[in-house]
Every structure is written in structure tokens, then in C-alpha cells.
Amino acid sequence: MTAERRIFLAVLMTSFMGPFLGSCINIAIPTIAAEFSRPAPELSWLSTAFLLGAVSLLLPFGRLADVLGRCRIYGAGTAAMALISLVAAFSPSLPFLIAMRALQGLALGMVFSSGMALLVAAHPPKERGRAIGYSAAATYIGLSLGPVIGGLVTQYIGWRLLFILAAAVIAVSSVLVRGVREDWYGEREGGFDVPGAVLYALASTLTLYGLSSLAEAPWMRVLLAVGLVFLVLFLWREKRARAPLLQLTLFKNTVFAMSNLASFLNYSATYAISFLLSLYLQLVRGLDASTAGLIMLLQPLMMAILSPVAGGLSDKYEPRLVATFGMALTTLGIGGYSMLDVDTPFALVAANCVLVGIGFGFFSPANNNAIMGSVSKYLYGVASSMVSVMRMSGQAVSMAVVTVLLSSAALHEAGDWTGGLAAAIRLIFSCLTVSCAAGIVASLARGKRERREE
């Protein structure tokens, strides 16, 4: 098997397992709570610890991937994640399991920071968009199958098997990249900015945790403010560091800067959709979980089908045009959600799911192709990390908007509880529509991409 093929298969496996593991563990939370005799709300830390662990060292790992070699960082990350997942399967207590989830996140940060960089480096420019599209498709398939497989395994065998399955698949990914030789191992003399890494870890962790928990406790505003202070200090440090984690001059590159902004706006507009639709379909319309899940499955299904197609189109045509087309469709779909009411036909809800799925399927691989194609090969690790940073930051903002607006909305003003909840959901979707529309502007403003050949 060629090195290119091994890298392709390895990255597809981790692209699938990341979202799969997250979504299948979410469905197992009630069972885990019962086993450890803890209230289900406490288990929200299983997701929070995983997210914070992943984002806290993304940029440092991206820089290390550029300096030491992407295969080294990717191989170390997959090996660590496989081992941690196996240990997590035998967790004796909830605090131990939460700690393992945080370590899983750290290991996944190594994978995220180097996986796309490896994929891009292994394919010629004319094939990169399609490769990125297949990686995106694997992500959406993992997101779709996670609740289904997770539910079946949890019900009939036990939640611990989920971690064992994850360990096995990720171990195969680690073996695939072992021995793959990179033609270039980066700026070995470039150095590594340790103070910058510390400031980034503090800034990202405190900011995202404070933002995602605003509705739970007012003092989280203080945590958010402290995180933003560390963010300013990080940017100040990077501007003066001899070997910065993030070269701020990259943002003078309009394609790189606006593509990342478009990504942030897209995820801030779309991440909360599944949460809101779950509330709408089950609490407002009275559907059971399985029926609601089938309707919601339409969105990631369309994303999985169309991502390779969109990636291939972004190799032939301007990624800006392909991504903007996708963002426009997504905006129309979210705008449709903003008109949901207690008697909206389910066919219309399903049509919006399809529309958003098509839009996101076109946007994501084309936008990532534009980002990776706008930097030199020496910065693939940093660029790959920025893709993940924008995604996770957008997700945190999306859920922050939802929790703040839901907690402050007067749900009973409409005269009945379901009508009030529907009104609150419409308001939130209206806000998300504005964010997505701003993403169209950012996507168009990036200008034409100048392909960088090796």
C-alpha cells in the first residue's frame, strides 16, 4: 500500500472516530449516570472535559507538527488516544472517566492539528479538495452513526465496549502511519514558543469554558473576561516571539483570514441546530426520540453524500464560489427554521434539514481547501490547527447563544408552554440566520485563491 493511501485511510478513520465517540457517549450518559449513581447533569463534564482538552493545545501541537513532522505528532496522538480509550473502558468511577475524557481530548488535539496537514501534504493540489471532502464525509458519517450504534451497544452490551471499539479503530490508524516517511520535517531550527503555548492554553480553555457556561452561573463572565485577557497577552507575545506558534502575518493573507472567519461564522450558526431541533420535535411537537432522530438524520446524511463532490468541485473551480454557494443554501435553511411553529408541516422541517445538509456539505470541504491552499507547506500544521480552532470556537459561541437566549426568554408569555418554547426557538434561529448571512459576506470577501505549489 502506498504512503498516500495509508495516510488517506488513517485520516478517514480518525475523522470518523472523533465525532462518533462524542455522539455515542452522549447517548450513553443516562446509563453511565445510573451505573455510577450520579445525576445525569453532572455527566455533562464528559463532553466539556473532552472539548476543553482538545482545544487547549491545538495550536501548540500544530506548531510541533510543523517542526517535528506531522506523522510523528499524528502517530503519537493516535497511539495515546487508543491507549487512553482502552483505559477509559475500565473506569472505576465517574471522576476517573472524566479525567480520561480530558486526556482523550488532548490526544485528539494532536490528531486534529496534524491530520488535515498530513492529508494535504500527501496529495497533489488538484486532488486535495476531494481528499478533504472524503475526510469531511467520514466526519458526518461518524456524527450520524454515533447515536445509532452507541444506543444499540449501550442497551445490549454496555457502554464500556464503545471505548474498546474506539481504541481498536484508532490503533489501526496509528499502525497505518507508522513507518510512513515524510519528505520534509519542518523548520527544525525554528524553535518552539513555550510561553506562547501556555498563554494560548489558558486563553482558549478559560474563554471557551466561560462562554459555554454563561447561562449556568453569572460569575462565568469573570472567567470569560480573564480568558480574553490571556488571549490579548497571547497575541502580544506572538507578535514579538522569535518562533511564534501563530504567525499573525498570516492574517494579512485575505484568503486565509476571511476563510477562517467564514468557518467561525458557519459553525456558530449551525452547531446548535441539532439541539434546537431535538427540543422542537420532541417537546413542542411531541415526537418520540427515534422519530425525531430520523428526521434530523437527513442533514448529516446529505453532508456525507455531497462533501466529496464539493471537494472535487473546489479542485476545479474557485473554492470561494463553491463555499459561498453552500453558505447561501445553509442560510436559507436556517431561515426556514426561524419560521417553525406548533403546526409547521413535518415535510417542511425535513426539507430544511436537507437544505442545510446540502449547504454545509458544499461549504465545509471547499472552505477548508481554500484555507490549506492559501499557506505554504511549512505552515500546514498551524493552518490545520486553525481549522479546528475556528470550528470549536464557533461551536462554543453557538451553544452560548442558545443557552443565554433560552434562559432569558419568557417561555410562558405566549399563553402555553409549547407555544412559548416555539417562539424562543424561532428567535434563536433568527439570530443564527444573521450569523450565517454574515458568513456569506466573509466567504465572498476572501477573493480568489492563489494556489501554492510545492
N, C-alpha and C positions, 0 to 999 in steps of 0.2 A: 504494500500500500504506500502511495506517495506521501511525502510530508504534508503537502497541501491538503490531501484527502483526510489524513489523520487529524490535522488541525480543524478542518471543517466539521468532522463528526464530533470531535471533542467539544468544540464550542456549542454545537447544536444541543449536545447533552446537557451542558450546564445552563444554556439558555432555557431549556425546558424545566430543569430541576429547580432553579431558583424560584420562579412563581408557583410551580407545582407544590413545592414544600410549604411555601407560605399559605397557599389557599387550602391545602389538605389539612394542615394543622389547625387552621381556623375552624373548619367543620368539626374537628375532634375536640374542641375546647370544652363543651359540656361534659363529655366523657372523662376528660383529664381532670376537670374540676371535681367530678364525683369520686374519682379514684383517690385523689389527694385530700378529699373532704374540705375543699376551699370554695368560696363563692366564685362564680364564673367571671364577674368583673375583674377580679384580681389577675385572671389569666390574660387580660389584655396586654400584660407585660411580656407575654410570649411573642407578640407581634412587635411591640415597642422596642424591646431589647434587640431583636433581630434587625430592625430598621436602623436604630442608632448605631449598632455595631458595624453595619455595612457602610454607613455614610461617614463614620468618624475618621476613617483613614483612607478614603478613596483617592484623594489627590496625592498623599504621600506614596501610596502603593503605585499609582500611575507614574510618578517620577522614578521610583525604583525600577519599574518595568522598563522605562526608557534608558536607565543607567545600566542595570544588570542583565537585562534580557527578558523579553515577555514570556518565553517558555519557562524560565526559571520561576518567575513570580506566579504564573498560571499553574504550573505543576505543583509548587508549594501550596498554593491556595486550595487546589482540588484535593491534594493529599490530606491537608489539615481538615478540610470540611468533611471528607469521608470519615476520618477518624473521630472527629467531634460528633458527627451524626450517629456513629455506632455507639459511642459512649452515652449519648443522649437517650438512646433506646432503653438503657438500663438505669435511668434516673430514679433515685430512691425518694426524692422529694421535689416539691414544686420550685423552691429556690434554686436547687441544683439544675433543674430543667431550664429555668430562666437564664441561669449563667451559661449553660450550653448553647442556648439560642443566641445570646450575645456573642459568644465565640464563633458560632456559625456565621453570624453577620460579618464579623471581622474577616473570616476566611473568604466569605463571598465577596467582600470588598476587594481582596486580592484578585479574585476571578473576574469581577466586573471591570477592574482597572486595566486588565491585560487581555481579556478575551476578544473584544472587538478589535483591539490593536493587532493581535495575532491574526485574526481573520482578514483584516485589511492588508497586512503585510504579506500574507500568503497568496493573495490573488492579484492579478494584474488589474489596472484601473478599469478596464472595460468590463470586468466581471464582478467588481466589488459590490455594486448595488444589489445584484441578485443574491450574492452570498449573504449580505446584511439582511436582505428580505427573508431568506430562509431562516436565519437566526431569529428574526422577529416572529416569524410564523411559529417556530418552536416555542417561543415565549408565550404566545397566545394559546397554543395548544395546551401547554402546561397549566396556564391560568384556567382554561376551560375544564380540563380533566381532573384538576386537583380536588374540587368538591365532590365529584362523582366517585373517583377511586378512593379518596380519603374517607368518604362516608361508608362505602362498602367494606373497606378494610377495617375501619374502626368498629363497625357494627358486628362483623362476623369473625374477626380475628383479634383485633386490638390495635390501639393507636401506636404502640411501640414498633410495630412492623413497618410503619411509614418511615421512620428514621433508618431502619435497617435497609429498606429498599433504596432510600436516598443515598445511603453510604455505598451501596453496591454500584449504582449507576455512576456516581461521581468518581468512584475508584477506577472504573473503566475509562472515564475521561482523562484521569490523571495518567493512566498507563499509556494511553494513546499519544500523549505529547512527550512522554519520556523518550529521550534519545533523539528527538527532533532537533536538528541543528539550525540555528538562525545564521543567516549570512552577516548580520550586523547586530552587535550587542549594545549599542548606545554610546553615550558620552562617558566613558569610564573615568575620565579625569574631571568630569563636571562637578562632582561632589553632591552632597545631599543636605538640604536645609533643615536641620533638626528643630531649631526654634520655630521655623515656619510650620513644620508638621504639628508641633504642639499647639500653636495658636489656631491652626485650621481645625484640629480635633476638638478643641474647646468651643470654637465658634460654631462649627456645624452641629455638634451634639446639643449644646445649650439652646441654640436658635431653633432647631427643628423640634426639640422636646418642648420648649416653651411655647412654640407656635401651635403644636398639635394638642396641647393641654390647656389652652387659654380658657375654654369653657368650663373646665373642671375646677379651677381654683384661680382667683384673681391674682395671687402672688406670682403666678406663672409669667405675668407681664414683666416682673423684675428679672426672672430668668431669661426671658426673651431679650430684654434690654442689655443684660450682661453679655449674652451671646453676640449681639450686634456690635457691642464694644470690641469684643475679641475679633470679630470679622474685620472691623476697621484696622485694628492692630495687625492682623494678618496681611491685609492689603498693603499697609505701610511697610511691613517687613519685606514683602515680596518685591516691592519697588526698589528696595535697596540691597537685597541679598545678591551675593555673587552667583549662586546657583539656585534660583528660586524654584519652588515647587510648581508655580504657575507663572509663566511669563506674561505679564499684564499687557505687553505689546501685542499679544495675540488678538486682543480685543480691538486693535486698530484695523484688523482684518474684518471688513464688513460682513463677509460671508460667514466667518466663524462666529462673530458676535451676534448677528441677527438670527442665525440658525439656532444658537443656544437659547436666545430669548424666545424664539418661536416654540422651541421644545418646552421651555418652562411654562409658557402660557397655555400650550396644548395640554400638558399634564395637569396643570392647575384647573383646567376646565373639564377634564374628562375623568379623572381618577375617582371622583365621588359619585359617578353615575350609577355604578352597581349598588352602592349603599343606598342611594336615594330611591332607585327603582325597587329595591327589596322592600323598603318601607312602604312605598306606594302600592305595590302589587299585593302585599300581604296584609298591611294594616288598613289601607284605605279601601282596597278592592276586595279583600277577603279571600285571596287565593292561598292555597297551601304552598309550602316551600318548594315542593318538586315542580308544580306547575309554573310558579314564578321563575324558578331556575331555568326551565325550558325556554321561556320567553327571553330571559336575559342571556341565554347561551347564544342567541343569534348574533350578538355583537362580536364576541371574540371569535366565533366561527368565521364570520366574514373577514375579520382581521387576519386570521390564519390563512385563509384561502388567497387573499389578494396581496399579502405582503411580498411574496416572491415576484409577483407580476409587477408591482410598483417598483421594487428594487431594480428589476430588469429595465423598466422604462427610464429610471433615473440614470442608468448607464448610457442610454441612447439619447435622451433629451435632458434639458436643464432640470436638475433636481428641484430648483426653486419653483418651477411650474407644476411639477408633479406634486410636491409637498403642499403648495398653495391650493391646488385643486382639492386635495384631501382635507385640508383645514376648512375650506369653504363648505364642503359636504358635512363635516363634523359640526360646524356652526349651525347649519340648517337643522340637523338632527337634534342638537341640544335646544335650539329654539322651539322645535316641536314639543320637546319635553316640558318647556315652560308654559304650555297650554293644557297640561294634564288636569283633568277634573275627576270628580267622583263617578262620572258616567262616560268617560272617554272610551271609544271602542278599543278592544284589545288589539285588533288588527292594526290600528294606528300606532299603538305603543310598539308593537312588533316591527312596524315599518320604520319607526325612528331608530330602533335598535340596529336594524340592517343598515340604515343610512349612516349612523355614527360608526358602525363597524367598517363600512367601506371607506369612509373618510379617514379614519385612523389608520387603516391598512395602507392607504396611499401615502399618508403623511410621514409616518414614522421611519420606514426604511429610506425613503428619499431624503428626508431631513438629516438622518444620520450619515448617509452617503455624502451629503454636502459638507457636513462638519469634518468628517475624516479626510475628505478630499481637499480641504482648504488648508491643511497644515503639512509640513514636511514629515518625512518618515521618522525623524529624530524626536518628534513630539506625539507620536501615535498613542503612547501610554497616557499622557496628560489629556489628550483630546478624548480618548475613550473614557477616562475618569470624569471629564466634564459632562459627557452624555449622561452618565449615571447620576452625577450631582444635580443636574437640571431636572432629571426625571424625579428623583426623590424629593427635591425641594418643592417641585410643583405638586407632588402628591400630598406633602405636608400642608401646603397652602390650601389645597382643595378641601381637605378634611377640616382644616381650621375654619374655613368659610362656612362649611356645613354645620359644624358644632356650635359656632358662635350664633349663626342665624337661627338655628333650630332652638337653641336655649333661650333666645331673646324674643322669639316670635310668640305672639299671643294666639296660641292654637285654639283657644275656645271662643274667640271673638266671632267666628263665623256661625255660631249657634249650635254646632255639633262638632264633636272631636275630629271625626274623619274629614269633614269639610275644612276645618282649621288646619289640619296636617297637610291636606292637599294644597291649600293656599300657601303654606310655608314652603312646600316643595317647589311650587311654581316660582316663588320669589327667588329661591336659591338657584334654580335653573336659569332664571333671567340673568342673574349675576354671572353665572358660568358662561352664558352666551356672550356676554360683553367681553369676558376674558378671551374666549375663543376668537371673536371678531378682531380683537387686538392682535391675536396671533397671525391672522391673515395679513395684516399690515406689516408685521415684522417679517413674515415669510417673503413678501414681495420686496421689502426694502433691502434684502440681503444682496441683491444684484446678481450678476452672472458669476458662476464659479470658474475660476481658472484652475484647470486640472494640474496637479503637481505630480510629475513623473519621477520615478526613482532614478 
